[in-house]
Amino acid sequence: MAISKNGIHGWPSGKLGRVVYYMLRGQHVQRGIGKPGKPSLKQKANHESMAVVTRFLGRFKEYLNNGFELEARGTIRNQHNLAVSCNKKSALKGEYPNISIDYTKVQLSKGSLTNPENVRMKKVEGGLQISWDPLNALSQFEIGEQYDDCLQLAVYFPKRKSQIIELNFSKRGTGTAFLPLNEEEFESPMEVFLFLSAANHTSVSDTLYLGNMNGTWDHPKHQEKPGEDLGAYLRFEQIKEQYNVQMKLKPEDRLAKKAFNSLEKEYLVLMNRYESTSRSRQTKPV
């Protein structure tokens, strides 16, 4: 049942026939309800692509909030949506059913600010040393760069399924940054990314892929998939987004009670299925 708070000519909220109406980031949205048929090979490939991207980007929520915040302003899309769209187009490799992340093309930020020149990375005792040419950066004020632009660092360990995120880790004018690592991290395969953001948050740079340390590593397929039904996992990601949007609203602005209860029930069932599975995997020895 749908409710129209402004009378017969107002925008409904809830389920009406085979359409659900709700608010998304301040705008009215409607989506159809239908029973999907047997997926084609192309649809299966699309489902797997979406699942691979969303699982990877799910590890960088706070990082993405900084990297895509400016892109999301003034739109009905959030940072995660934009990051998924960007990386699904360009940061995947392989063919179904063996699609994986191409780390060299990952974008965790998007903007016009210029990255530092001559960036170098090496392992030193106790961690990872990153350096760049601060003189070159300091000489380019006319195109927006400033000495206090903040370095945002992300290191992903694919074998360990973990990440390190350091926000505002260093300044452009410093020319160097040191990331301490424990012994296991120090020897694990790692993929390293950074971007810069202006100190006043008015601009960011595209992501710069620094490279790989300790050799590449690909997930075995049975570890990479959260189950055989990738379409169901994708449904979980969609439901989670809708549920989180509803929870940010005041109770009186949410979907009609019956529609909200249905959404919440489906979200809790899928969360228990996928997120509890993910947690159990993380506790197992690699």
WOWO-V416982 format. One record per backbone hydrogen bond with DSSP energy under -0.5 kcal/mol. NH is the residue of the N-H (numbers start at 0). CO is the residue of the C=O. E is the energy in kcal/mol with one decimal. If there is no record, write none. Layout:
# WOWO-V416982
NH:CO:E ; NH:CO:E
This chain:
# WOWO-V416982
2:12:-2.7 ; 4:2:-0.6 ; 6:3:-1.3 ; 9:6:-1.7 ; 12:2:-1.8 ; 13:20:-2.6 ; 14:0:-0.8 ; 15:18:-3.5 ; 18:15:-1.4 ; 19:30:-2.7 ; 20:13:-3.2 ; 21:28:-2.6 ; 23:26:-3.0 ; 26:23:-1.5 ; 28:21:-3.1 ; 30:19:-2.1 ; 32:17:-2.9 ; 33:31:-0.5 ; 35:33:-0.7 ; 43:39:-2.5 ; 44:40:-2.3 ; 45:41:-2.1 ; 46:42:-2.6 ; 47:43:-2.6 ; 48:44:-2.6 ; 49:45:-2.4 ; 50:46:-2.5 ; 51:47:-2.8 ; 52:48:-2.2 ; 53:49:-2.7 ; 54:50:-2.2 ; 55:51:-1.9 ; 56:52:-2.9 ; 57:53:-1.7 ; 58:55:-1.4 ; 59:56:-2.2 ; 60:57:-0.6 ; 63:59:-3.1 ; 64:60:-2.1 ; 65:61:-1.2 ; 66:62:-2.4 ; 67:63:-2.9 ; 71:67:-1.8 ; 72:68:-1.0 ; 74:71:-1.9 ; 81:77:-2.1 ; 82:78:-2.3 ; 83:79:-2.6 ; 84:80:-2.4 ; 85:81:-2.4 ; 86:82:-2.5 ; 87:83:-2.5 ; 88:84:-1.1 ; 89:85:-1.2 ; 90:86:-2.6 ; 92:99:-2.5 ; 97:94:-3.5 ; 99:92:-2.4 ; 101:90:-2.5 ; 102:100:-0.9 ; 104:101:-2.0 ; 105:102:-1.1 ; 109:66:-2.1 ; 112:203:-2.7 ; 119:130:-3.3 ; 121:128:-2.2 ; 123:126:-2.3 ; 126:123:-2.2 ; 127:178:-2.7 ; 128:121:-3.1 ; 129:127:-0.5 ; 129:176:-2.9 ; 130:119:-2.4 ; 131:174:-2.0 ; 132:116:-2.0 ; 133:131:-0.9 ; 136:132:-1.3 ; 137:133:-2.7 ; 138:134:-1.0 ; 139:136:-1.5 ; 142:139:-1.6 ; 143:140:-1.9 ; 144:139:-1.1 ; 148:145:-1.7 ; 149:196:-3.3 ; 150:169:-3.0 ; 151:194:-3.1 ; 152:150:-0.6 ; 152:165:-2.7 ; 153:192:-2.6 ; 154:163:-2.7 ; 155:190:-3.0 ; 156:161:-2.9 ; 157:155:-0.7 ; 160:156:-1.3 ; 161:156:-1.5 ; 163:154:-2.7 ; 165:152:-2.9 ; 166:164:-0.5 ; 168:150:-2.9 ; 168:165:-0.6 ; 169:150:-0.6 ; 171:148:-2.2 ; 172:146:-3.1 ; 173:170:-1.2 ; 174:170:-1.0 ; 174:171:-0.5 ; 176:129:-2.5 ; 178:127:-2.9 ; 179:177:-0.6 ; 180:125:-2.5 ; 185:181:-2.7 ; 186:182:-1.2 ; 187:183:-0.7 ; 187:184:-0.8 ; 189:212:-2.2 ; 190:155:-2.7 ; 191:210:-2.2 ; 192:153:-2.9 ; 193:207:-1.8 ; 194:151:-1.6 ; 196:149:-2.1 ; 197:202:-2.9 ; 200:197:-2.1 ; 204:195:-2.2 ; 205:112:-0.6 ; 206:108:-1.0 ; 207:193:-3.4 ; 208:206:-0.6 ; 209:191:-2.2 ; 209:207:-0.7 ; 210:191:-1.1 ; 212:189:-2.2 ; 222:219:-1.3 ; 223:219:-2.0 ; 224:220:-1.8 ; 229:227:-1.5 ; 232:228:-1.6 ; 233:229:-2.4 ; 234:230:-2.0 ; 235:231:-2.0 ; 236:232:-1.9 ; 237:233:-2.0 ; 238:234:-2.8 ; 239:235:-2.7 ; 240:236:-1.8 ; 241:237:-2.2 ; 242:238:-2.9 ; 243:239:-2.5 ; 244:240:-2.0 ; 245:241:-2.1 ; 246:242:-2.2 ; 247:243:-1.0 ; 247:244:-0.6 ; 248:244:-0.5 ; 248:245:-1.2 ; 252:249:-2.0 ; 253:249:-0.6 ; 253:250:-1.0 ; 259:255:-3.0 ; 260:256:-2.8 ; 261:257:-1.9 ; 262:258:-2.3 ; 263:259:-3.0 ; 264:260:-2.4 ; 265:261:-2.2 ; 266:262:-2.4 ; 267:263:-2.6 ; 268:264:-2.1 ; 269:265:-2.4 ; 270:266:-2.9 ; 271:267:-2.2 ; 272:268:-1.5 ; 273:269:-2.8 ; 274:270:-1.8 ; 275:270:-1.1 ; 277:273:-2.3 ; 278:274:-2.2 ; 279:275:-2.1 ; 280:276:-1.9 ; 281:277:-1.8 ; 282:278:-1.1 ; 283:279:-0.6 ; 283:280:-1.1
